């Protein structure tokens, strides 16, 4: 798959994913049947997966902050757990803000 096709699919909200994927497959089928077959097999991402991927492409530092907060929350225990969960919640809110109105309100968070 070309970098342009990959970037377009990553930015595409899940509700529009199948239509965009199928348009790319139709364009690729004429010139690269193998690429068209690989693209046709791609599944619609979950909303949260899309939001993180879109954020990583547009604001990589924000996605890195979310990933760090998630790792901290995963590894936290005892007294640090509450603060880690709060930090992860805050980072998730920032990811939801980053995708803005491209996702149904509240669905990402």
C-alpha positions as CSV (number, residue, x, y, z in Angstrom):
1,X,0.0,0.0,0.0
2,X,1.3,3.4,-0.8
3,X,2.1,5.9,1.9
4,X,-0.5,8.2,0.6
5,X,-3.2,5.5,0.7
6,X,-2.1,4.5,4.2
7,X,-2.2,8.1,5.4
8,X,-5.6,8.7,3.9
9,X,-7.1,5.6,5.6
10,X,-5.5,6.5,9.0
11,X,-7.2,9.9,8.9
12,X,-10.5,8.5,7.8
13,X,-13.1,8.2,10.6
14,X,-14.5,4.7,11.0
15,X,-17.9,5.6,9.7
16,X,-16.4,6.6,6.4
17,X,-13.6,3.9,6.3
18,X,-15.3,1.3,4.1
19,X,-16.3,3.8,1.4
20,X,-12.8,5.4,1.3
21,X,-11.1,2.0,1.4
22,X,-13.3,0.8,-1.5
23,X,-12.5,3.9,-3.5
24,X,-8.8,3.3,-3.1
25,X,-9.2,-0.3,-4.0
26,X,-11.0,0.7,-7.2
27,X,-8.2,3.1,-8.1
28,X,-5.5,0.5,-7.3
29,X,-7.2,-2.4,-9.1
30,X,-6.4,-0.9,-12.5
31,X,-2.7,-0.6,-11.8
32,X,-1.7,-2.8,-8.9
33,X,-4.0,-5.8,-8.4
34,X,-1.9,-7.1,-5.5
35,X,-2.1,-3.8,-3.6
36,X,-5.8,-3.6,-4.3
37,X,-6.3,-7.1,-2.7
38,X,-4.3,-6.2,0.4
39,X,-6.2,-2.9,0.9
40,X,-9.6,-4.6,0.3
41,X,-8.8,-6.9,3.3
42,X,-8.3,-4.0,5.7
43,X,-10.9,-3.9,8.5
44,X,-12.6,-0.8,9.8
45,X,-10.7,0.3,12.9
46,X,-12.4,0.7,16.3
47,X,-13.1,4.4,17.1
48,X,-10.4,4.6,19.8
49,X,-7.8,3.0,17.5
50,X,-8.7,5.5,14.8
51,X,-8.5,8.4,17.2
52,X,-5.1,7.4,18.4
53,X,-3.8,6.7,14.9
54,X,-5.2,10.1,13.6
55,X,-3.6,11.9,16.6
56,X,-0.3,10.2,16.1
57,X,-0.3,11.3,12.5
58,X,-1.3,14.9,13.2
59,X,0.1,15.5,16.7
60,X,2.7,12.8,17.4
61,X,3.8,14.4,20.7
62,X,0.2,14.1,22.0
63,X,0.0,10.5,21.0
64,X,3.3,9.8,22.7
65,X,2.1,11.5,25.9
66,X,-1.0,9.3,25.8
67,X,1.1,6.1,25.3
68,X,3.4,7.1,28.2
69,X,0.4,7.7,30.5
70,X,-1.1,4.4,29.5
71,X,2.1,2.6,30.2
72,X,2.4,4.3,33.6
73,X,-1.2,3.4,34.5
74,X,-0.6,-0.2,33.4
75,X,2.5,-0.5,35.6
76,X,1.3,1.6,38.5
77,X,0.3,0.1,41.8
78,X,-0.6,1.1,45.3
79,X,-0.5,4.8,46.0
80,X,0.6,5.8,42.5
81,X,-2.4,4.1,40.8
82,X,-4.9,7.0,41.3
83,X,-2.5,9.6,39.9
84,X,-1.6,7.4,37.0
85,X,-5.3,6.8,36.1
86,X,-6.0,10.5,36.4
87,X,-3.1,11.3,34.0
88,X,-4.4,8.7,31.6
89,X,-7.9,10.1,31.7
90,X,-6.5,13.6,31.1
91,X,-4.4,12.4,28.1
92,X,-7.5,10.6,26.7
93,X,-9.4,13.8,26.9
94,X,-6.7,15.6,24.9
95,X,-6.8,12.8,22.2
96,X,-10.6,13.3,22.1
97,X,-10.1,17.0,21.6
98,X,-7.5,16.4,18.9
99,X,-10.0,14.5,16.7
100,X,-12.7,17.1,17.6
101,X,-15.9,16.9,15.6
102,X,-14.6,14.1,13.3
103,X,-15.9,11.6,16.0
104,X,-19.3,11.5,17.7
105,X,-19.2,13.6,20.8
106,X,-17.9,11.7,23.8
107,X,-17.4,8.4,21.9
108,X,-13.6,8.5,21.9
109,X,-13.3,9.3,25.6
